[in-house]
Amino acid sequence: MRKSLQQKIIQICNDKVLAKGEGVGVSFYAFFANKNNNPELLMEAVTWWIMTHKLDHFEKAVKIKKLVQSEMKEHA
């Protein structure tokens, strides 16, 4: 997954947790503006979410953040 998307996911997860607590859930749609204005980037997120990690539609934001951070460390 491209670095810009990883950073966006981490920031949005941080924002959601700050606003609603550690139990807050997110879906891959949380990282987009409810518009399909970048289908390539959306498919990248969907592929990572569904195909790579086999995640449910909603997952805890803290879990998603940890997964992304782990992958960033692996590729650093």
N, CA, C, O and CB atoms as a CASP TS submission, in Angstrom:
PFRMAT TS
TARGET T0000
AUTHOR 0000-0000-0000
METHOD Language model
MODEL 1
PARENT N/A
ATOM      1  N   MET     1       0.842  -1.166   0.000  1.00  0.00           N
ATOM      2  CA  MET     1       0.000   0.000   0.000  1.00  0.00           C
ATOM      3  C   MET     1       0.893   1.236   0.000  1.00  0.00           C
ATOM      4  O   MET     1       1.904   1.298   0.700  1.00  0.00           O
ATOM      5  CB  MET     1      -0.961  -0.006   1.214  1.00  0.00           C
ATOM      6  N   ARG     2       0.500   2.199  -0.789  1.00  0.00           N
ATOM      7  CA  ARG     2       1.343   3.405  -0.884  1.00  0.00           C
ATOM      8  C   ARG     2       1.406   4.155   0.445  1.00  0.00           C
ATOM      9  O   ARG     2       0.476   4.138   1.251  1.00  0.00           O
ATOM     10  CB  ARG     2       0.812   4.341  -1.981  1.00  0.00           C
ATOM     11  N   LYS     3       2.540   4.807   0.629  1.00  0.00           N
ATOM     12  CA  LYS     3       2.828   5.481   1.899  1.00  0.00           C
ATOM     13  C   LYS     3       1.796   6.564   2.226  1.00  0.00           C
ATOM     14  O   LYS     3       1.411   6.718   3.385  1.00  0.00           O
ATOM     15  CB  LYS     3       4.222   6.097   1.857  1.00  0.00           C
ATOM     16  N   SER     4       1.353   7.303   1.231  1.00  0.00           N
ATOM     17  CA  SER     4       0.370   8.372   1.485  1.00  0.00           C
ATOM     18  C   SER     4      -0.934   7.804   2.044  1.00  0.00           C
ATOM     19  O   SER     4      -1.558   8.419   2.908  1.00  0.00           O
ATOM     20  CB  SER     4       0.085   9.159   0.190  1.00  0.00           C
ATOM     21  N   LEU     5      -1.346   6.640   1.557  1.00  0.00           N
ATOM     22  CA  LEU     5      -2.560   6.014   2.067  1.00  0.00           C
ATOM     23  C   LEU     5      -2.328   5.479   3.478  1.00  0.00           C
ATOM     24  O   LEU     5      -3.208   5.586   4.332  1.00  0.00           O
ATOM     25  CB  LEU     5      -3.019   4.880   1.132  1.00  0.00           C
ATOM     26  N   GLN     6      -1.168   4.913   3.725  1.00  0.00           N
ATOM     27  CA  GLN     6      -0.848   4.441   5.074  1.00  0.00           C
ATOM     28  C   GLN     6      -0.920   5.591   6.073  1.00  0.00           C
ATOM     29  O   GLN     6      -1.503   5.455   7.149  1.00  0.00           O
ATOM     30  CB  GLN     6       0.551   3.794   5.105  1.00  0.00           C
ATOM     31  N   GLN     7      -0.328   6.718   5.711  1.00  0.00           N
ATOM     32  CA  GLN     7      -0.321   7.874   6.604  1.00  0.00           C
ATOM     33  C   GLN     7      -1.731   8.407   6.836  1.00  0.00           C
ATOM     34  O   GLN     7      -2.074   8.806   7.950  1.00  0.00           O
ATOM     35  CB  GLN     7       0.566   8.978   6.033  1.00  0.00           C
ATOM     36  N   LYS     8      -2.545   8.414   5.785  1.00  0.00           N
ATOM     37  CA  LYS     8      -3.927   8.875   5.907  1.00  0.00           C
ATOM     38  C   LYS     8      -4.718   7.947   6.832  1.00  0.00           C
ATOM     39  O   LYS     8      -5.488   8.417   7.669  1.00  0.00           O
ATOM     40  CB  LYS     8      -4.600   8.950   4.516  1.00  0.00           C
ATOM     41  N   ILE     9      -4.535   6.652   6.687  1.00  0.00           N
ATOM     42  CA  ILE     9      -5.233   5.686   7.537  1.00  0.00           C
ATOM     43  C   ILE     9      -4.863   5.885   8.998  1.00  0.00           C
ATOM     44  O   ILE     9      -5.738   5.904   9.864  1.00  0.00           O
ATOM     45  CB  ILE     9      -4.909   4.253   7.103  1.00  0.00           C
ATOM     46  N   ILE    10      -3.584   6.031   9.274  1.00  0.00           N
ATOM     47  CA  ILE    10      -3.126   6.238  10.647  1.00  0.00           C
ATOM     48  C   ILE    10      -3.718   7.522  11.222  1.00  0.00           C
ATOM     49  O   ILE    10      -4.184   7.528  12.362  1.00  0.00           O
ATOM     50  CB  ILE    10      -1.588   6.289  10.702  1.00  0.00           C
ATOM     51  N   GLN    11      -3.706   8.605  10.455  1.00  0.00           N
ATOM     52  CA  GLN    11      -4.245   9.881  10.938  1.00  0.00           C
ATOM     53  C   GLN    11      -5.739   9.785  11.222  1.00  0.00           C
ATOM     54  O   GLN    11      -6.206  10.263  12.256  1.00  0.00           O
ATOM     55  CB  GLN    11      -3.983  10.989   9.918  1.00  0.00           C
ATOM     56  N   ILE    12      -6.484   9.175  10.322  1.00  0.00           N
ATOM     57  CA  ILE    12      -7.925   9.053  10.528  1.00  0.00           C
ATOM     58  C   ILE    12      -8.233   8.150  11.716  1.00  0.00           C
ATOM     59  O   ILE    12      -9.144   8.440  12.492  1.00  0.00           O
ATOM     60  CB  ILE    12      -8.601   8.511   9.266  1.00  0.00           C
ATOM     61  N   CYS    13      -7.491   7.068  11.866  1.00  0.00           N
ATOM     62  CA  CYS    13      -7.672   6.202  13.036  1.00  0.00           C
ATOM     63  C   CYS    13      -7.378   6.965  14.319  1.00  0.00           C
ATOM     64  O   CYS    13      -8.125   6.855  15.291  1.00  0.00           O
ATOM     65  CB  CYS    13      -6.764   4.962  12.940  1.00  0.00           C
ATOM     66  N   ASN    14      -6.305   7.731  14.328  1.00  0.00           N
ATOM     67  CA  ASN    14      -5.983   8.559  15.499  1.00  0.00           C
ATOM     68  C   ASN    14      -7.119   9.529  15.806  1.00  0.00           C
ATOM     69  O   ASN    14      -7.521   9.673  16.960  1.00  0.00           O
ATOM     70  CB  ASN    14      -4.672   9.338  15.268  1.00  0.00           C
ATOM     71  N   ASP    15      -7.639  10.198  14.769  1.00  0.00           N
ATOM     72  CA  ASP    15      -8.718  11.165  14.957  1.00  0.00           C
ATOM     73  C   ASP    15      -9.969  10.496  15.513  1.00  0.00           C
ATOM     74  O   ASP    15     -10.609  11.029  16.420  1.00  0.00           O
ATOM     75  CB  ASP    15      -9.042  11.863  13.638  1.00  0.00           C
ATOM     76  N   LYS    16     -10.318   9.333  14.975  1.00  0.00           N
ATOM     77  CA  LYS    16     -11.512   8.614  15.428  1.00  0.00           C
ATOM     78  C   LYS    16     -11.377   8.177  16.888  1.00  0.00           C
ATOM     79  O   LYS    16     -12.317   8.309  17.672  1.00  0.00           O
ATOM     80  CB  LYS    16     -11.767   7.390  14.534  1.00  0.00           C
ATOM     81  N   VAL    17     -10.200   7.657  17.244  1.00  0.00           N
ATOM     82  CA  VAL    17      -9.966   7.212  18.618  1.00  0.00           C
ATOM     83  C   VAL    17     -10.023   8.399  19.576  1.00  0.00           C
ATOM     84  O   VAL    17     -10.605   8.292  20.656  1.00  0.00           O
ATOM     85  CB  VAL    17      -8.603   6.493  18.733  1.00  0.00           C
ATOM     86  N   LEU    18      -9.432   9.520  19.198  1.00  0.00           N
ATOM     87  CA  LEU    18      -9.485  10.712  20.054  1.00  0.00           C
ATOM     88  C   LEU    18     -10.915  11.193  20.246  1.00  0.00           C
ATOM     89  O   LEU    18     -11.282  11.630  21.337  1.00  0.00           O
ATOM     90  CB  LEU    18      -8.636  11.836  19.458  1.00  0.00           C
ATOM     91  N   ALA    19     -11.720  11.117  19.199  1.00  0.00           N
ATOM     92  CA  ALA    19     -13.088  11.619  19.261  1.00  0.00           C
ATOM     93  C   ALA    19     -14.043  10.664  19.977  1.00  0.00           C
ATOM     94  O   ALA    19     -14.947  11.101  20.689  1.00  0.00           O
ATOM     95  CB  ALA    19     -13.594  11.885  17.869  1.00  0.00           C
ATOM     96  N   LYS    20     -13.837   9.350  19.782  1.00  0.00           N
ATOM     97  CA  LYS    20     -14.846   8.405  20.264  1.00  0.00           C
ATOM     98  C   LYS    20     -14.308   7.296  21.155  1.00  0.00           C
ATOM     99  O   LYS    20     -15.077   6.449  21.609  1.00  0.00           O
ATOM    100  CB  LYS    20     -15.530   7.793  19.108  1.00  0.00           C
ATOM    101  N   GLY    21     -13.007   7.283  21.414  1.00  0.00           N
ATOM    102  CA  GLY    21     -12.430   6.272  22.288  1.00  0.00           C
ATOM    103  C   GLY    21     -11.895   5.066  21.548  1.00  0.00           C
ATOM    104  O   GLY    21     -12.112   4.909  20.346  1.00  0.00           O
ATOM    105  N   GLU    22     -11.190   4.211  22.282  1.00  0.00           N
ATOM    106  CA  GLU    22     -10.480   3.083  21.677  1.00  0.00           C
ATOM    107  C   GLU    22     -11.391   1.996  21.124  1.00  0.00           C
ATOM    108  O   GLU    22     -10.925   1.125  20.389  1.00  0.00           O
ATOM    109  CB  GLU    22      -9.564   2.481  22.679  1.00  0.00           C
ATOM    110  N   GLY    23     -12.658   2.025  21.455  1.00  0.00           N
ATOM    111  CA  GLY    23     -13.577   1.021  20.959  1.00  0.00           C
ATOM    112  C   GLY    23     -14.202   1.354  19.610  1.00  0.00           C
ATOM    113  O   GLY    23     -14.990   0.574  19.075  1.00  0.00           O
ATOM    114  N   VAL    24     -13.850   2.518  19.060  1.00  0.00           N
ATOM    115  CA  VAL    24     -14.471   2.965  17.815  1.00  0.00           C
ATOM    116  C   VAL    24     -14.065   2.068  16.641  1.00  0.00           C
ATOM    117  O   VAL    24     -12.911   1.658  16.513  1.00  0.00           O
ATOM    118  CB  VAL    24     -14.087   4.424  17.524  1.00  0.00           C
ATOM    119  N   GLY    25     -15.044   1.783  15.798  1.00  0.00           N
ATOM    120  CA  GLY    25     -14.791   0.981  14.616  1.00  0.00           C
ATOM    121  C   GLY    25     -14.692   1.846  13.372  1.00  0.00           C
ATOM    122  O   GLY    25     -15.213   2.961  13.334  1.00  0.00           O
ATOM    123  N   VAL    26     -14.023   1.327  12.360  1.00  0.00           N
ATOM    124  CA  VAL    26     -13.911   2.003  11.068  1.00  0.00           C
ATOM    125  C   VAL    26     -14.064   0.963   9.959  1.00  0.00           C
ATOM    126  O   VAL    26     -13.863  -0.232  10.173  1.00  0.00           O
ATOM    127  CB  VAL    26     -12.545   2.760  10.943  1.00  0.00           C
ATOM    128  N   SER    27     -14.417   1.438   8.790  1.00  0.00           N
ATOM    129  CA  SER    27     -14.385   0.611   7.594  1.00  0.00           C
ATOM    130  C   SER    27     -13.422   1.275   6.623  1.00  0.00           C
ATOM    131  O   SER    27     -12.958   2.387   6.874  1.00  0.00           O
ATOM    132  CB  SER    27     -15.818   0.434   6.964  1.00  0.00           C
ATOM    133  N   PHE    28     -13.121   0.615   5.534  1.00  0.00           N
ATOM    134  CA  PHE    28     -12.197   1.211   4.572  1.00  0.00           C
ATOM    135  C   PHE    28     -12.785   2.471   3.943  1.00  0.00           C
ATOM    136  O   PHE    28     -12.043   3.298   3.413  1.00  0.00           O
ATOM    137  CB  PHE    28     -11.842   0.200   3.481  1.00  0.00           C
ATOM    138  N   TYR    29     -14.092   2.626   3.995  1.00  0.00           N
ATOM    139  CA  TYR    29     -14.712   3.852   3.473  1.00  0.00           C
ATOM    140  C   TYR    29     -14.358   5.075   4.309  1.00  0.00           C
ATOM    141  O   TYR    29     -14.461   6.201   3.822  1.00  0.00           O
ATOM    142  CB  TYR    29     -16.226   3.693   3.421  1.00  0.00           C
ATOM    143  N   ALA    30     -13.944   4.879   5.549  1.00  0.00           N
ATOM    144  CA  ALA    30     -13.609   6.001   6.430  1.00  0.00           C
ATOM    145  C   ALA    30     -12.448   6.836   5.886  1.00  0.00           C
ATOM    146  O   ALA    30     -12.257   7.979   6.302  1.00  0.00           O
ATOM    147  CB  ALA    30     -13.263   5.486   7.821  1.00  0.00           C
ATOM    148  N   PHE    31     -11.684   6.276   4.971  1.00  0.00           N
ATOM    149  CA  PHE    31     -10.488   6.950   4.471  1.00  0.00           C
ATOM    150  C   PHE    31     -10.737   7.699   3.164  1.00  0.00           C
ATOM    151  O   PHE    31      -9.805   8.188   2.526  1.00  0.00           O
ATOM    152  CB  PHE    31      -9.379   5.946   4.274  1.00  0.00           C
ATOM    153  N   PHE    32     -12.022   7.779   2.775  1.00  0.00           N
ATOM    154  CA  PHE    32     -12.397   8.433   1.527  1.00  0.00           C
ATOM    155  C   PHE    32     -13.554   9.379   1.780  1.00  0.00           C
ATOM    156  O   PHE    32     -14.234   9.268   2.800  1.00  0.00           O
ATOM    157  CB  PHE    32     -12.767   7.398   0.447  1.00  0.00           C
ATOM    158  N   ALA    33     -13.784  10.301   0.869  1.00  0.00           N
ATOM    159  CA  ALA    33     -14.775  11.365   1.054  1.00  0.00           C
ATOM    160  C   ALA    33     -16.161  10.971   0.537  1.00  0.00           C
ATOM    161  O   ALA    33     -16.880  11.818   0.006  1.00  0.00           O
ATOM    162  CB  ALA    33     -14.310  12.630   0.352  1.00  0.00           C
ATOM    163  N   ASN    34     -16.545   9.705   0.683  1.00  0.00           N
ATOM    164  CA  ASN    34     -17.846   9.220   0.217  1.00  0.00           C
ATOM    165  C   ASN    34     -18.063   9.484  -1.265  1.00  0.00           C
ATOM    166  O   ASN    34     -19.197   9.602  -1.729  1.00  0.00           O
ATOM    167  CB  ASN    34     -18.959   9.866   1.016  1.00  0.00           C
ATOM    168  N   LYS    35     -16.980   9.573  -1.990  1.00  0.00           N
ATOM    169  CA  LYS    35     -17.045   9.754  -3.436  1.00  0.00           C
ATOM    170  C   LYS    35     -16.037   8.814  -4.063  1.00  0.00           C
ATOM    171  O   LYS    35     -14.995   8.519  -3.478  1.00  0.00           O
ATOM    172  CB  LYS    35     -16.768  11.237  -3.849  1.00  0.00           C
ATOM    173  N   ASN    36     -16.347   8.361  -5.222  1.00  0.00           N
ATOM    174  CA  ASN    36     -15.442   7.476  -5.951  1.00  0.00           C
ATOM    175  C   ASN    36     -14.604   8.307  -6.926  1.00  0.00           C
ATOM    176  O   ASN    36     -14.603   8.057  -8.131  1.00  0.00           O
ATOM    177  CB  ASN    36     -16.236   6.365  -6.708  1.00  0.00           C
ATOM    178  N   ASN    37     -13.894   9.297  -6.382  1.00  0.00           N
ATOM    179  CA  ASN    37     -13.097  10.175  -7.241  1.00  0.00           C
ATOM    180  C   ASN    37     -11.669   9.674  -7.441  1.00  0.00           C
ATOM    181  O   ASN    37     -10.899  10.281  -8.186  1.00  0.00           O
ATOM    182  CB  ASN    37     -13.062  11.567  -6.657  1.00  0.00           C
ATOM    183  N   ASN    38     -11.312   8.579  -6.786  1.00  0.00           N
ATOM    184  CA  ASN    38     -10.006   7.973  -6.989  1.00  0.00           C
ATOM    185  C   ASN    38     -10.160   6.454  -6.876  1.00  0.00           C
ATOM    186  O   ASN    38      -9.760   5.861  -5.874  1.00  0.00           O
ATOM    187  CB  ASN    38      -8.960   8.517  -5.955  1.00  0.00           C
ATOM    188  N   PRO    39     -10.745   5.823  -7.913  1.00  0.00           N
ATOM    189  CA  PRO    39     -11.033   4.390  -7.825  1.00  0.00           C
ATOM    190  C   PRO    39      -9.798   3.526  -7.625  1.00  0.00           C
ATOM    191  O   PRO    39      -9.881   2.478  -6.984  1.00  0.00           O
ATOM    192  CB  PRO    39     -11.742   3.947  -9.059  1.00  0.00           C
ATOM    193  N   GLU    40      -8.666   3.936  -8.154  1.00  0.00           N
ATOM    194  CA  GLU    40      -7.434   3.155  -7.988  1.00  0.00           C
ATOM    195  C   GLU    40      -7.023   3.108  -6.518  1.00  0.00           C
ATOM    196  O   GLU    40      -6.661   2.049  -6.005  1.00  0.00           O
ATOM    197  CB  GLU    40      -6.291   3.752  -8.841  1.00  0.00           C
ATOM    198  N   LEU    41      -7.078   4.240  -5.851  1.00  0.00           N
ATOM    199  CA  LEU    41      -6.705   4.300  -4.437  1.00  0.00           C
ATOM    200  C   LEU    41      -7.725   3.545  -3.580  1.00  0.00           C
ATOM    201  O   LEU    41      -7.351   2.849  -2.636  1.00  0.00           O
ATOM    202  CB  LEU    41      -6.594   5.768  -3.969  1.00  0.00           C
ATOM    203  N   LEU    42      -8.998   3.683  -3.905  1.00  0.00           N
ATOM    204  CA  LEU    42     -10.036   2.951  -3.184  1.00  0.00           C
ATOM    205  C   LEU    42      -9.819   1.446  -3.313  1.00  0.00           C
ATOM    206  O   LEU    42      -9.918   0.722  -2.323  1.00  0.00           O
ATOM    207  CB  LEU    42     -11.430   3.335  -3.708  1.00  0.00           C
ATOM    208  N   MET    43      -9.524   0.972  -4.516  1.00  0.00           N
ATOM    209  CA  MET    43      -9.287  -0.460  -4.724  1.00  0.00           C
ATOM    210  C   MET    43      -8.040  -0.934  -3.990  1.00  0.00           C
ATOM    211  O   MET    43      -7.982  -2.076  -3.533  1.00  0.00           O
ATOM    212  CB  MET    43      -9.157  -0.763  -6.214  1.00  0.00           C
ATOM    213  N   GLU    44      -7.057  -0.073  -3.877  1.00  0.00           N
ATOM    214  CA  GLU    44      -5.857  -0.412  -3.120  1.00  0.00           C
ATOM    215  C   GLU    44      -6.209  -0.647  -1.651  1.00  0.00           C
ATOM    216  O   GLU    44      -5.744  -1.608  -1.039  1.00  0.00           O
ATOM    217  CB  GLU    44      -4.799   0.705  -3.250  1.00  0.00           C
ATOM    218  N   ALA    45      -7.033   0.240  -1.094  1.00  0.00           N
ATOM    219  CA  ALA    45      -7.468   0.089   0.298  1.00  0.00           C
ATOM    220  C   ALA    45      -8.341  -1.150   0.470  1.00  0.00           C
ATOM    221  O   ALA    45      -8.177  -1.904   1.429  1.00  0.00           O
ATOM    222  CB  ALA    45      -8.234   1.338   0.758  1.00  0.00           C
ATOM    223  N   VAL    46      -9.268  -1.358  -0.464  1.00  0.00           N
ATOM    224  CA  VAL    46     -10.170  -2.507  -0.390  1.00  0.00           C
ATOM    225  C   VAL    46      -9.387  -3.813  -0.489  1.00  0.00           C
ATOM    226  O   VAL    46      -9.649  -4.755   0.259  1.00  0.00           O
ATOM    227  CB  VAL    46     -11.229  -2.435  -1.505  1.00  0.00           C
ATOM    228  N   THR    47      -8.439  -3.872  -1.400  1.00  0.00           N
ATOM    229  CA  THR    47      -7.624  -5.079  -1.567  1.00  0.00           C
ATOM    230  C   THR    47      -6.840  -5.367  -0.296  1.00  0.00           C
ATOM    231  O   THR    47      -6.788  -6.511   0.155  1.00  0.00           O
ATOM    232  CB  THR    47      -6.662  -4.929  -2.765  1.00  0.00           C
ATOM    233  N   TRP    48      -6.239  -4.353   0.277  1.00  0.00           N
ATOM    234  CA  TRP    48      -5.481  -4.522   1.520  1.00  0.00           C
ATOM    235  C   TRP    48      -6.411  -5.013   2.628  1.00  0.00           C
ATOM    236  O   TRP    48      -6.063  -5.930   3.372  1.00  0.00           O
ATOM    237  CB  TRP    48      -4.795  -3.190   1.934  1.00  0.00           C
ATOM    238  N   TRP    49      -7.579  -4.408   2.736  1.00  0.00           N
ATOM    239  CA  TRP    49      -8.530  -4.685   3.812  1.00  0.00           C
ATOM    240  C   TRP    49      -9.145  -6.077   3.671  1.00  0.00           C
ATOM    241  O   TRP    49      -9.145  -6.859   4.621  1.00  0.00           O
ATOM    242  CB  TRP    49      -9.635  -3.626   3.827  1.00  0.00           C
ATOM    243  N   ILE    50      -9.664  -6.380   2.490  1.00  0.00           N
ATOM    244  CA  ILE    50     -10.445  -7.602   2.296  1.00  0.00           C
ATOM    245  C   ILE    50      -9.596  -8.785   1.840  1.00  0.00           C
ATOM    246  O   ILE    50      -9.684  -9.872   2.411  1.00  0.00           O
ATOM    247  CB  ILE    50     -11.539  -7.352   1.288  1.00  0.00           C
ATOM    248  N   MET    51      -8.788  -8.579   0.829  1.00  0.00           N
ATOM    249  CA  MET    51      -8.041  -9.697   0.254  1.00  0.00           C
ATOM    250  C   MET    51      -6.790 -10.040   1.076  1.00  0.00           C
ATOM    251  O   MET    51      -6.523 -11.211   1.347  1.00  0.00           O
ATOM    252  CB  MET    51      -7.643  -9.370  -1.182  1.00  0.00           C
ATOM    253  N   THR    52      -6.037  -9.028   1.465  1.00  0.00           N
ATOM    254  CA  THR    52      -4.788  -9.277   2.183  1.00  0.00           C
ATOM    255  C   THR    52      -5.041  -9.704   3.625  1.00  0.00           C
ATOM    256  O   THR    52      -4.459 -10.682   4.096  1.00  0.00           O
ATOM    257  CB  THR    52      -3.912  -8.030   2.159  1.00  0.00           C
ATOM    258  N   HIS    53      -5.903  -8.979   4.324  1.00  0.00           N
ATOM    259  CA  HIS    53      -6.082  -9.221   5.759  1.00  0.00           C
ATOM    260  C   HIS    53      -7.395  -9.904   6.122  1.00  0.00           C
ATOM    261  O   HIS    53      -7.599 -10.281   7.276  1.00  0.00           O
ATOM    262  CB  HIS    53      -5.994  -7.930   6.491  1.00  0.00           C
ATOM    263  N   LYS    54      -8.290 -10.066   5.141  1.00  0.00           N
ATOM    264  CA  LYS    54      -9.572 -10.757   5.367  1.00  0.00           C
ATOM    265  C   LYS    54     -10.336 -10.166   6.558  1.00  0.00           C
ATOM    266  O   LYS    54     -10.883 -10.889   7.391  1.00  0.00           O
ATOM    267  CB  LYS    54      -9.330 -12.259   5.600  1.00  0.00           C
ATOM    268  N   LEU    55     -10.354  -8.837   6.609  1.00  0.00           N
ATOM    269  CA  LEU    55     -11.011  -8.135   7.708  1.00  0.00           C
ATOM    270  C   LEU    55     -12.514  -8.037   7.475  1.00  0.00           C
ATOM    271  O   LEU    55     -12.984  -8.084   6.338  1.00  0.00           O
ATOM    272  CB  LEU    55     -10.414  -6.738   7.880  1.00  0.00           C
ATOM    273  N   ASP    56     -13.253  -7.902   8.559  1.00  0.00           N
ATOM    274  CA  ASP    56     -14.688  -7.648   8.478  1.00  0.00           C
ATOM    275  C   ASP    56     -14.901  -6.214   7.995  1.00  0.00           C
ATOM    276  O   ASP    56     -13.967  -5.416   7.923  1.00  0.00           O
ATOM    277  CB  ASP    56     -15.384  -7.885   9.862  1.00  0.00           C
ATOM    278  N   HIS    57     -16.157  -5.913   7.666  1.00  0.00           N
ATOM    279  CA  HIS    57     -16.453  -4.569   7.153  1.00  0.00           C
ATOM    280  C   HIS    57     -16.048  -3.492   8.167  1.00  0.00           C
ATOM    281  O   HIS    57     -15.428  -2.494   7.800  1.00  0.00           O
ATOM    282  CB  HIS    57     -17.956  -4.441   6.816  1.00  0.00           C
ATOM    283  N   PHE    58     -16.396  -3.697   9.436  1.00  0.00           N
ATOM    284  CA  PHE    58     -15.989  -2.768  10.495  1.00  0.00           C
ATOM    285  C   PHE    58     -14.977  -3.454  11.397  1.00  0.00           C
ATOM    286  O   PHE    58     -15.169  -4.594  11.822  1.00  0.00           O
ATOM    287  CB  PHE    58     -17.215  -2.279  11.319  1.00  0.00           C
ATOM    288  N   GLU    59     -13.906  -2.743  11.677  1.00  0.00           N
ATOM    289  CA  GLU    59     -12.857  -3.211  12.595  1.00  0.00           C
ATOM    290  C   GLU    59     -12.499  -2.070  13.529  1.00  0.00           C
ATOM    291  O   GLU    59     -12.763  -0.906  13.230  1.00  0.00           O
ATOM    292  CB  GLU    59     -11.591  -3.714  11.817  1.00  0.00           C
ATOM    293  N   LYS    60     -11.907  -2.404  14.644  1.00  0.00           N
ATOM    294  CA  LYS    60     -11.464  -1.380  15.592  1.00  0.00           C
ATOM    295  C   LYS    60     -10.369  -0.523  14.945  1.00  0.00           C
ATOM    296  O   LYS    60      -9.456  -1.039  14.301  1.00  0.00           O
ATOM    297  CB  LYS    60     -10.945  -2.033  16.913  1.00  0.00           C
ATOM    298  N   ALA    61     -10.481   0.778  15.129  1.00  0.00           N
ATOM    299  CA  ALA    61      -9.497   1.701  14.566  1.00  0.00           C
ATOM    300  C   ALA    61      -8.092   1.399  15.096  1.00  0.00           C
ATOM    301  O   ALA    61      -7.114   1.497  14.354  1.00  0.00           O
ATOM    302  CB  ALA    61      -9.883   3.154  14.890  1.00  0.00           C
ATOM    303  N   VAL    62      -7.991   1.034  16.372  1.00  0.00           N
ATOM    304  CA  VAL    62      -6.673   0.735  16.948  1.00  0.00           C
ATOM    305  C   VAL    62      -6.052  -0.486  16.266  1.00  0.00           C
ATOM    306  O   VAL    62      -4.836  -0.535  16.083  1.00  0.00           O
ATOM    307  CB  VAL    62      -6.787   0.493  18.474  1.00  0.00           C
ATOM    308  N   LYS    63      -6.861  -1.461  15.892  1.00  0.00           N
ATOM    309  CA  LYS    63      -6.363  -2.656  15.197  1.00  0.00           C
ATOM    310  C   LYS    63      -5.832  -2.287  13.812  1.00  0.00           C
ATOM    311  O   LYS    63      -4.756  -2.736  13.415  1.00  0.00           O
ATOM    312  CB  LYS    63      -7.481  -3.722  15.075  1.00  0.00           C
ATOM    313  N   ILE    64      -6.587  -1.473  13.085  1.00  0.00           N
ATOM    314  CA  ILE    64      -6.176  -1.069  11.739  1.00  0.00           C
ATOM    315  C   ILE    64      -4.880  -0.266  11.810  1.00  0.00           C
ATOM    316  O   ILE    64      -3.966  -0.480  11.013  1.00  0.00           O
ATOM    317  CB  ILE    64      -7.289  -0.241  11.048  1.00  0.00           C
ATOM    318  N   LYS    65      -4.807   0.638  12.745  1.00  0.00           N
ATOM    319  CA  LYS    65      -3.597   1.456  12.907  1.00  0.00           C
ATOM    320  C   LYS    65      -2.381   0.568  13.170  1.00  0.00           C
ATOM    321  O   LYS    65      -1.325   0.772  12.571  1.00  0.00           O
ATOM    322  CB  LYS    65      -3.775   2.471  14.063  1.00  0.00           C
ATOM    323  N   LYS    66      -2.524  -0.407  14.053  1.00  0.00           N
ATOM    324  CA  LYS    66      -1.412  -1.312  14.371  1.00  0.00           C
ATOM    325  C   LYS    66      -0.989  -2.127  13.149  1.00  0.00           C
ATOM    326  O   LYS    66       0.205  -2.321  12.920  1.00  0.00           O
ATOM    327  CB  LYS    66      -1.804  -2.255  15.519  1.00  0.00           C
ATOM    328  N   LEU    67      -1.956  -2.606  12.364  1.00  0.00           N
ATOM    329  CA  LEU    67      -1.625  -3.361  11.154  1.00  0.00           C
ATOM    330  C   LEU    67      -0.818  -2.511  10.179  1.00  0.00           C
ATOM    331  O   LEU    67       0.194  -2.961   9.642  1.00  0.00           O
ATOM    332  CB  LEU    67      -2.901  -3.869  10.476  1.00  0.00           C
ATOM    333  N   VAL    68      -1.267  -1.294   9.957  1.00  0.00           N
ATOM    334  CA  VAL    68      -0.580  -0.395   9.025  1.00  0.00           C
ATOM    335  C   VAL    68       0.811  -0.057   9.542  1.00  0.00           C
ATOM    336  O   VAL    68       1.777  -0.100   8.781  1.00  0.00           O
ATOM    337  CB  VAL    68      -1.396   0.895   8.809  1.00  0.00           C
ATOM    338  N   GLN    69       0.927   0.275  10.809  1.00  0.00           N
ATOM    339  CA  GLN    69       2.237   0.607  11.377  1.00  0.00           C
ATOM    340  C   GLN    69       3.185  -0.572  11.279  1.00  0.00           C
ATOM    341  O   GLN    69       4.369  -0.391  10.993  1.00  0.00           O
ATOM    342  CB  GLN    69       2.096   1.043  12.836  1.00  0.00           C
ATOM    343  N   SER    70       2.686  -1.773  11.509  1.00  0.00           N
ATOM    344  CA  SER    70       3.508  -2.978  11.414  1.00  0.00           C
ATOM    345  C   SER    70       4.054  -3.150  10.007  1.00  0.00           C
ATOM    346  O   SER    70       5.230  -3.464   9.822  1.00  0.00           O
ATOM    347  CB  SER    70       2.699  -4.213  11.819  1.00  0.00           C
ATOM    348  N   GLU    71       3.201  -2.943   9.020  1.00  0.00           N
ATOM    349  CA  GLU    71       3.644  -3.080   7.632  1.00  0.00           C
ATOM    350  C   GLU    71       4.628  -1.986   7.245  1.00  0.00           C
ATOM    351  O   GLU    71       5.547  -2.226   6.461  1.00  0.00           O
ATOM    352  CB  GLU    71       2.447  -3.054   6.690  1.00  0.00           C
ATOM    353  N   MET    72       4.446  -0.784   7.788  1.00  0.00           N
ATOM    354  CA  MET    72       5.382   0.295   7.499  1.00  0.00           C
ATOM    355  C   MET    72       6.765  -0.053   8.044  1.00  0.00           C
ATOM    356  O   MET    72       7.774   0.224   7.396  1.00  0.00           O
ATOM    357  CB  MET    72       4.882   1.626   8.100  1.00  0.00           C
ATOM    358  N   LYS    73       6.817  -0.654   9.222  1.00  0.00           N
ATOM    359  CA  LYS    73       8.100  -1.058   9.815  1.00  0.00           C
ATOM    360  C   LYS    73       8.766  -2.153   8.990  1.00  0.00           C
ATOM    361  O   LYS    73       9.984  -2.152   8.813  1.00  0.00           O
ATOM    362  CB  LYS    73       7.896  -1.544  11.260  1.00  0.00           C
ATOM    363  N   GLU    74       7.958  -3.091   8.484  1.00  0.00           N
ATOM    364  CA  GLU    74       8.497  -4.184   7.682  1.00  0.00           C
ATOM    365  C   GLU    74       9.146  -3.691   6.400  1.00  0.00           C
ATOM    366  O   GLU    74      10.125  -4.270   5.930  1.00  0.00           O
ATOM    367  CB  GLU    74       7.406  -5.171   7.351  1.00  0.00           C
ATOM    368  N   HIS    75       8.603  -2.628   5.838  1.00  0.00           N
ATOM    369  CA  HIS    75       9.084  -2.122   4.548  1.00  0.00           C
ATOM    370  C   HIS    75      10.017  -0.936   4.697  1.00  0.00           C
ATOM    371  O   HIS    75      10.372  -0.300   3.705  1.00  0.00           O
ATOM    372  CB  HIS    75       7.918  -1.732   3.678  1.00  0.00           C
ATOM    373  N   ALA    76      10.419  -0.631   5.921  1.00  0.00           N
ATOM    374  CA  ALA    76      11.309   0.513   6.145  1.00  0.00           C
ATOM    375  C   ALA    76      12.753   0.139   5.867  1.00  0.00           C
ATOM    376  O   ALA    76      13.646   0.976   6.003  1.00  0.00           O
ATOM    377  CB  ALA    76      11.171   1.034   7.580  1.00  0.00           C
TER
END
